Amino acid sequence: MKTTKRMRATTAPGEKAEGSPSEKLLFGGPLVYSAKWADYRNAYFEMSLWAMALRLPRLVAFTARLAWRAERRALWTVGIGELVRGVSQAIGLIAINAVLTAVLANGAIGHRMQSAVPAMIGVAATGIVGALANAASTSGSGRLGPKVERVATEMYLSHVIDVELAAVEDAAFQRLMDSAQYGAQTSRRMVSACTGVIGSLVSFVAAAGVLTVLHPALLPLLVLMTVPRSWASLQNSRAKYGSYLRWMEHSRAGRLLSQTLVRTGPAPEIRVHGVGPFLLEHFRQMSQASEIEQARLAADAARVRLVASAFTGLAALLTYAALAGLLVTGVMALSVAGTAVLAVRTGGQSLSTLVLQVNNLYEEACYVQDLERLFVDAKQWAIPDGGRPVPDKLELIRFENVTFTYPADNDDEPGKEPEAERPALTGVSLDIPTGKIIAFVGENGSGKTTISKLLAGLYQPDSGRILWDGVTAGELDRAQVFAQFAMVSQDFHRWPFTARMNVAIGRPDRPTDQRALEQAAAHAGADTVVEELPHGWDTLLNKGYKGGHQISGGQWQRLGIARARYRSAPILIVDEPTSALDARAEQDVFEQIRKLADTGQTVVLITHRLASVKYADLIHVLEHGELRESGTFEELLAPSSAGVFRELYEMQARQYQEAPVPGPRRPADDAVKNGDQR
Ligand SMILES: Nc1ncnc2c1ncn2[C@@H]1O[C@H](COP(=O)(O)OP(=O)(O)OP(=O)(O)O)[C@@H](O)[C@H]1O
C-alpha cells in the first residue's frame, strides 16, 4: 500500500516491537505491532498531518451532529456564548486602546482621566458581558458533554449489535470496536475541545484584528511565535496515537489479565491452583513493557518541546524587538505600543490556547475517527435487512454440497500471508426435514456445531447452498430466519440477571408471561431450581452483586433449556443439552425432547450420548467436517453397517459392559443382607 505522508516510526532505532516475554508465553506471540504495521495502518487510518488537517473539519462536523442529536439548545448556548465572549474581548481591547490614548494624550491629568471614563465603562461592560457569555458556554458544554457521550455510545452499540457473528469474531473488527468504544467516550471531550477551539479562535481573531489595525507587521510575528509550539503539540499527539495503535492489543491483554484475577468464575481455580501470583507476575511484566514505551514517548515529547520552546523564544524576541523598533523610530505612538503589548499578550495567549485546543481536538479526533470508521465498517458487516419471507409450512431444509471455512485473522503485518484455515465443513449434503428429531453426532471438532450455526443463519456457506423448501437461505429475510430458532448452545450464556430474566430473555420482544415462564421451567426441570432459590424467580444469579446467588452448572443448564422452551420457536437446536445434568435430569430432558417431536416441533439435537439419539428420526454422522453416514438408529447399528456410528456406539457401550453394577462388596455384606448376624 502506498503511503504518501508517513507517521514517524515510534520505535527507537534498534528496538524491536516485541513487548514482553509474558505475552509470548500466555498469548503465543508478541501483541505489539511493529512500526511497519503502524505505518501500514497509518495509511489505512489516514493519520498523516495533512490528511488529518483535511479530515478535522469533517470530524468536528461529525461531533456537532452528535451534539445536535443530543441537545440543540445546549449547542446553541455554547456557540453563541463563545461568539459573544470573543467579540466582547475584541471590543474590550479597542476600549483599552481608547483608555490609553485618552490617558497618554496631552493636557491636564483631570481632563485626561475624565475623557477616559466612557472607555473605562466600555472596558468594564465588555468584561461583564464576556464573563456572562463564558458562564453560559461553560454550563452549556457541561450539559452537552454527557449527552453526547450517551448518544455516541448508543449509536456505537446499535451498530455493533447489528453486525454478523463473523465480524465479532474478527480480530481487526474487535480492535476497531475497542478503539471506537474509546472514541465514543472521547466524543464528550471532543465537545469541550471544539468549544475551546471556537472560543480561542474568536479571541485570537479579535486580538489579531486589533493588532493588524495597530500595525500590520505585528500579526505575522505573533503567528510566528506559536508555530513551533503547534508543530511540537501535533508531533507529540501523532506519536501518542501511533503508539496507542501499536500497543492496543497489548493493553487489551493486560486488562484481560487483571479482570481475570478479580472475576468470580475463575476465582476457585486461581486459588486452588495458585494461579494468582503467576498471573500477577505476568501482569507486572506486561505493564513494565508498556511503561518502557510510555517513558520513551515522554522522552521524545520532552525533546520535541524543548526544540519548540527555543524557537518560540526567538520569535518572541523578534516580536518585541520589532515593537521597540517601531517605537524608537516614531512609527508607533506610546499609547498604541501599550495596546500592542496587550494585544500581543492576549493574542499570544489565545493562540496558545487555540493550539492547545486544536491539539486536543486532533488527539480526540484520532479516536473519534475510529468511531466514525466503525459506523462505516459496521454497515459493511451488517446483517442485511429484508429478503424473501421464510416459506410458510416449511417442510425441508437441505444442505447441498456446503463448504465452510471460518474466517482467518486478516490483520496480519503487511507482507505476511494470513495463515490458511482448514475448512470446518467440506461438501456436506444432508436433509433436515421439519417436525422431526434430527441428530448430529461425531467426534470433537467434526463440525456439528458449525452445521447448527449455518442452519440458524449465523454464517453463510463459502460454497454450496442451504435451501429452505427450495429457496436459498441467503435470500431469506434474516430476521425471520432467526425467529425460527430457539437455541441451547454448548456455551449458552449465563445472563447475570434474575432467574426470571434468565428465562424470559428467550423472548425479549414481548412482556414476561409468568404462566408460560412456569410451564417452560417445569418442562426443563428448572421449576425445582427456582423453588430452592432464596427469592424464587427474583433471585439475582450473579454472585458478587448485592443479593447475588450462585447456582450449579446443571441448574444453569436447566434454566438454559427453559429459556429455549419459553422462546417456543418452530426449530429447537440443542447442542449437548445434558452435559452438566445428573442421570435422572438427563433422562427427563431427552424424554421431553421426544415429546416435543410429537407436537410437530423440529428438534436438532447435537450430542455425544449416542444412546440418547435412538428416538431421533434421522441421524447424521460427521467426521473431520464431512458427512460420513445418515440414517435411523437401527439402520446405523445394523450388523451390515460397519460405519463410524456403530464404532463409536460400541465404544461407549463397552464402557458400561466393562464396569457392570457390582454385587455385594464383601462376603460379610451378603451375610448381613441375609440376616446372618453371627
Ligand atoms: N468460531 C470459530 N472460529 C474458527 N474456527 C472454529 C470456530 N468454531 C469452531 N471452529 C473450528 O471448526 C471445526 C469444527 O468445530 P465444531 O465446533 O463445529 O465441532 P463440533 O463437532 O461441534 O465439536 P465438539 O463435539 O467438540 O463440540 C473445529 O476444527 C474448530 O476448531
The ligand as an SDF file (V2000), in Angstrom:
LIG
                    3D

 31 33  0  0  0  0  0  0  0  0999 V2000
  -15.5780  -19.6350   15.8060 N   0  0  0  0  0  0  0  0  0  0  0  0
  -14.6650  -20.3840   15.2240 C   0  0  0  0  0  0  0  0  0  0  0  0
  -13.6220  -19.8490   14.5550 N   0  0  0  0  0  0  0  0  0  0  0  0
  -12.7000  -20.6150   13.9420 C   0  0  0  0  0  0  0  0  0  0  0  0
  -12.7290  -21.9510   13.9450 N   0  0  0  0  0  0  0  0  0  0  0  0
  -13.7310  -22.5660   14.5980 C   0  0  0  0  0  0  0  0  0  0  0  0
  -14.7390  -21.8200   15.2800 C   0  0  0  0  0  0  0  0  0  0  0  0
  -15.6190  -22.7010   15.8480 N   0  0  0  0  0  0  0  0  0  0  0  0
  -15.1640  -23.9140   15.5250 C   0  0  0  0  0  0  0  0  0  0  0  0
  -14.0440  -23.8410   14.7740 N   0  0  0  0  0  0  0  0  0  0  0  0
  -13.2880  -24.9680   14.2030 C   0  0  0  0  0  0  0  0  0  0  0  0
  -14.1780  -25.6630   13.3320 O   0  0  0  0  0  0  0  0  0  0  0  0
  -14.0520  -27.0710   13.4740 C   0  0  0  0  0  0  0  0  0  0  0  0
  -15.4160  -27.6930   13.7940 C   0  0  0  0  0  0  0  0  0  0  0  0
  -15.8350  -27.2080   15.0680 O   0  0  0  0  0  0  0  0  0  0  0  0
  -17.2740  -27.5260   15.6690 P   0  0  0  0  0  0  0  0  0  0  0  0
  -17.4210  -26.6780   16.8720 O   0  0  0  0  0  0  0  0  0  0  0  0
  -18.2890  -27.3910   14.6050 O   0  0  0  0  0  0  0  0  0  0  0  0
  -17.1110  -29.0370   16.0690 O   0  0  0  0  0  0  0  0  0  0  0  0
  -18.0590  -29.9870   16.9110 P   0  0  0  0  0  0  0  0  0  0  0  0
  -18.2840  -31.2150   16.1090 O   0  0  0  0  0  0  0  0  0  0  0  0
  -19.2840  -29.2460   17.3520 O   0  0  0  0  0  0  0  0  0  0  0  0
  -17.1180  -30.3100   18.1480 O   0  0  0  0  0  0  0  0  0  0  0  0
  -17.4330  -30.6600   19.6770 P   0  0  0  0  0  0  0  0  0  0  0  0
  -18.0120  -32.0250   19.7270 O   0  0  0  0  0  0  0  0  0  0  0  0
  -16.1160  -30.5880   20.3190 O   0  0  0  0  0  0  0  0  0  0  0  0
  -18.3880  -29.5980   20.1560 O   0  0  0  0  0  0  0  0  0  0  0  0
  -13.0210  -27.2830   14.5670 C   0  0  0  0  0  0  0  0  0  0  0  0
  -11.7910  -27.5880   13.9360 O   0  0  0  0  0  0  0  0  0  0  0  0
  -12.8990  -25.9500   15.2700 C   0  0  0  0  0  0  0  0  0  0  0  0
  -11.5940  -25.7100   15.6910 O   0  0  0  0  0  0  0  0  0  0  0  0
  1  2  1  0
  2  3  1  0
  2  7  2  0
  3  4  2  0
  4  5  1  0
  5  6  2  0
  6  7  1  0
  6 10  1  0
  7  8  1  0
  8  9  2  0
  9 10  1  0
 10 11  1  0
 11 12  1  0
 11 30  1  0
 12 13  1  0
 13 14  1  0
 13 28  1  0
 14 15  1  0
 15 16  1  0
 16 17  2  0
 16 18  1  0
 16 19  1  0
 19 20  1  0
 20 21  2  0
 20 22  1  0
 20 23  1  0
 23 24  1  0
 24 25  2  0
 24 26  1  0
 24 27  1  0
 28 29  1  0
 28 30  1  0
 30 31  1  0
M  END
$$$$
